[in-house]
């Protein structure tokens, strides 16, 4: 590898894409095309970056399997940044296997992180966790360690394991500081904001207040009956009833949860569930039907009792009823 390619690769590793381009901007050989593609990706020109990397992969000879695999990994990273989740995951898996086989453990680890990030983005948390299980990132360079810890933190955040998330973010911050790459430091800072920004609102007994992620975790473990408007479920510490495909039933459950322990007038329930401003006899008949369906769905957690003016939610066991809502509806 010639000195210009070496210098350009070193510039990219330290987050200096312009410095890399100054060295290889006019070259059309395969290594230069690959480095130009990565530089353009760091500068945000993802379309040009993708084209350069494809050209580089074609330009590398049949004996340069490692170089082609590195191009595939770079393309996969661009796809993730672009949220192109339909990018062929099998190609990335094959590239990772090639890199591991040839001893390029740093880029193989990067490929593993990208696989886990993709699974995280599409909500397959168990598989994402499995990709990283048993992997020791301590031998990786700082930038790769930071990326690894960001994925660990992302999984922990989605599982509401806030202590584990904070620990991973702390390790990511330390590794990013060692790497001294501004874009990576900014990514870690952005991920850390999640922990210090209201993640939801608590509505209970007519009072509303914001909740941080740790407070959401504590609430879900408290034993309260939670009408969760973030996931459209009703839950307590031991059971979950999903109403994600029953929007009318969930609208009724939320209205009843917000009013608890008071009841809710029939006219208010009609407005919340059906959008009607005035409850006529047809609305009242439909309301009775939907309340009956809600009783069936919630039978293990609560009853829906009729009152003189409407309906009220009655938990099966003594407990508070609260509504967990998104930060902004």
N, C-alpha and C positions, 0 to 999 in steps of 0.2 A: 504494500500500500504506500503510495507516494506521500510526500510531506504535506501537500496541499489538502489531500483527502484526510490525513490524520489531523491537521489543524482544524478543518471544517467540522469533523466529528467531535473534536474537543470543544469547539465553540457551541455546538448544539447541546452537548451534555451539560454545559453551564448556562443554558438558556439564552444564548446569543445568536439568534438566527441570522441577523444581518451580517455578523462577522463570518458566519459560515458561507453565506451567499457571496460575499466579496471574494472568497477563495475558489468557488466552483460555479459561479453564475454562468460562465460561458462554455462550460464543458458538457459534453454529451455522452461520456462514457457511463457505464452502468453505476459504479459507485457514486459518481457525481450526481446523476439523476436521482438516486435514492436520497442522498443528503439534501439536494435541492427540494425534493418532495417533503421531507421532514421539516425543513426550514420554512417552507410555505405554509405547512400545517401550523407551526408555532406562530406564524404571523397572521393566521386566521383565514387564508385563502385556501379553503378546503377543496374546492373544485380543482384548482390547479395542482394542489398537492396530490390528490388522488390520481390525476392523469400522469404526473411525473413518476409516482411510485409504480403504477402499472407498466409504464415504459421501462423503468429500471428492472422490474421483475422479468420482463421479456428479454432484456438485454443481457442479463446474467446467463452464463453458459450452463449446460446440463450438469456440470461438475460443481457448480456453485450453489448447492442446495441450501446452505446456511444463509447466504445472502438473499436468496429468493424468499426464504422463510421470514427473514427480518422485514422484508418488504410487505409480506402478508400481514405481519403483526402491526406494522405502521398503518396499513390500510384499514385494519380492524379498529384501530384507535380512532382514526378519522370517522369511520362509520358510527362509532359510539358517540363521539362529540356531536355528530350531525343527527343523532338519535335515529339512525338507520338500523333499527333492530332486526330487520330482515336480512342483514348481511350474513353470508353462509358461515355458521358457527363451526361446521366441520373443517373448513379451510384453516381456521385459527387453531383448532385442536391438532390438525396435522402439522401445522407450522411449529407448534409447541413441542410436539414429539420429535420433530427433526432437530430442533435446537437443543433439546435435552440429550438426544443421541450423540450430538457432536460436541457436547460439553459447554455450550453457550448458556450457562445457567442464569445469567442476568436477564437476557432477552426471553428465555423460557419462563422465568418468573413474571416478567412483564406480560407475556401472553396469558399466563394463568390469572393474573389480576384482571386482565381485560375480559376473560371468560366469566369470572365472578361478577364483574361490574355489569355485564350484559344480563346475567341471570338476576342480579339484584334489581335492575331497571324493569324487568318484565315480571317481577314479583315472585320468582322461584327461589325463595330464601334458603330452603333446605339444600338445594343443589349448589347455590352460591357458597354456602358455608362448607359444603363438602369439598368444593374445589380448593379451599384454603386449609382444610383440616390437616393437622400434622406438619404443615409447611413452616420451616424456620426461616424468617426473613432477616435474621441478624447478620448473615454473611453478605447480604445485598448492599449495593451502594446506597447512600442516603436517599436519593430521589426515588429509587424503587421501593425502599422501606416505607417512605411516606405514602406512596401510592397504595401499597399493601395495607397499611393501617387505615387509610381512608375507606377502603372496602370493608374492613373489619368494623369500623365505626358505622358505616352505612347499614350493615346488617343488624348491628346492635340497636341502632336508632329505630329501625322498622320493627324490631321485636320488643321495643320498649325496655331495653336493658341499659338504663342510662349510666350506671356506674361503668359498665364495660365500654360504652360509647365514649365517655369522657376520658377513660384511660387510653383508648386507641387514638383519640384526637390529640391527647398530650404527646403520645409517642410520634404521631405524624408531625406535630408542630416541631418537635425536637429534630426529627430527621430532615424536615424541610429547611430548618435553620442551618443544618450542616451542609445541605445541598446548595443553599444560597442561590436558588432560582426564583426570581420574583413571581412568576406565574404560578409556581407550585405553592409558594407561601400564601399567595392570594387564594388559591383553591382551598387550602387548609383553613384559612381564616373564614372563608365563606361557609365551609362545612361546620365550623365551630359555632357560627351564628345561630344555627338551628337549636343549640342547647340553651341559648340565652334569649330566644325570641318566643313569645307566646305561641304555643302549638295548638291551643284550643280554648274554648270558653266554657266555664261551668255555670249552669243555670239551675238554681236550687232555691225553693221557697221564695220566688220572686226576686232573688238577688243574682246578679250576673257579674262574673269576674274572669280575667284571663288566667290561663294555667300554663306554666312551663312544662317541658317534657317530663321532668322528674315528678311534678305534681300530677300529671296524667297517669303515670305509672303507679303512684301511690293511691290514686283514686280507684283505679281498676282492681287493686289488691285489697281495697278497704272493706269489701262485702256489701257496698251499696248497690242498689238496683240502678243500673246506668242505661239510660236511653242514649245510645251513641249515634249522634247525627253525622259523625265523621265516616262511619262505616255502614250506617243504616242497620244497626243491630240493637237488640236489647240484651243486657248481660248482667250477671252478678259474678262473684268470684269463682263460681264453679260451673256455670252454664251460659251458653250463648244461643240466642234465637235470632236468626238472620231474617230481616225483612227487606233485603236489598232489592228483591224483585217484586215487592209489594208496596209501592210508593204510597198508596192511599192508607194502608194499615200503618205504615211508619209515620205518616203525617198525624194520624190520630194518636199514636203512642207518644209522639213528641209533644203534642199539645197537652195530653194528660200528664206527662212527666213534668212539663214546665209549670203546670198549675198545682201539682201535688204539694200538700195533702188536700187541697181544695178540689172541687169538681169543676167541670168546664161546661158552660151552657151549650145546648144543642146547636144553636145558631153559630156559635164560634167554631164548633167542630165541623159544621158544614162548610164554613168559609175556609178553614184550614185544609180540609180533605178534598173538597170538590170545587173550591173557588167561587161558590155561590154567595152573593151578598145577602139574599133573603132565603130563609129555610121554608119552603112550601112542603106540602104533604109528601110529594115524591122524594124530596131531599131527605125528609125525616125517615121515610121507609128505607131508603138506601143506607142512611146512617145506621139504622138498626141492624141491617144485614152486615155491614162492614164491621160494626162493633162486635157482632157475634163471631165473625171470622177472627177478629183480633183476640177475643177471649180464647178461642181454640189455640191460636199460635202461642199465646203467653201463658197457657194454663199451668205450666210448671213453675212459672215465676210470679205471676200476679193474676188477679181477677180485675175485670172492668165492671164496676157496679153502677147500676142506674140510680140517679137521684131525682129529686123533684124537677130540677132545671136542666139536668144533663147527665154526665157520666163522670166517674172518678176512678183512678187507678188504686188498687189495693194489693200491696205485696203479700205473698203467701207467708213470709216470715218477717218478723219485726226488723225493719231496716229503712234507711233513708232512700228516697228516689231523687235522682239528679239527671240532668240532661248534659251531655258532653257535645258541644257544637263546634264547628270549624271557627277559626279566628274571625272570619267574616263570612256571612251568608250572602 
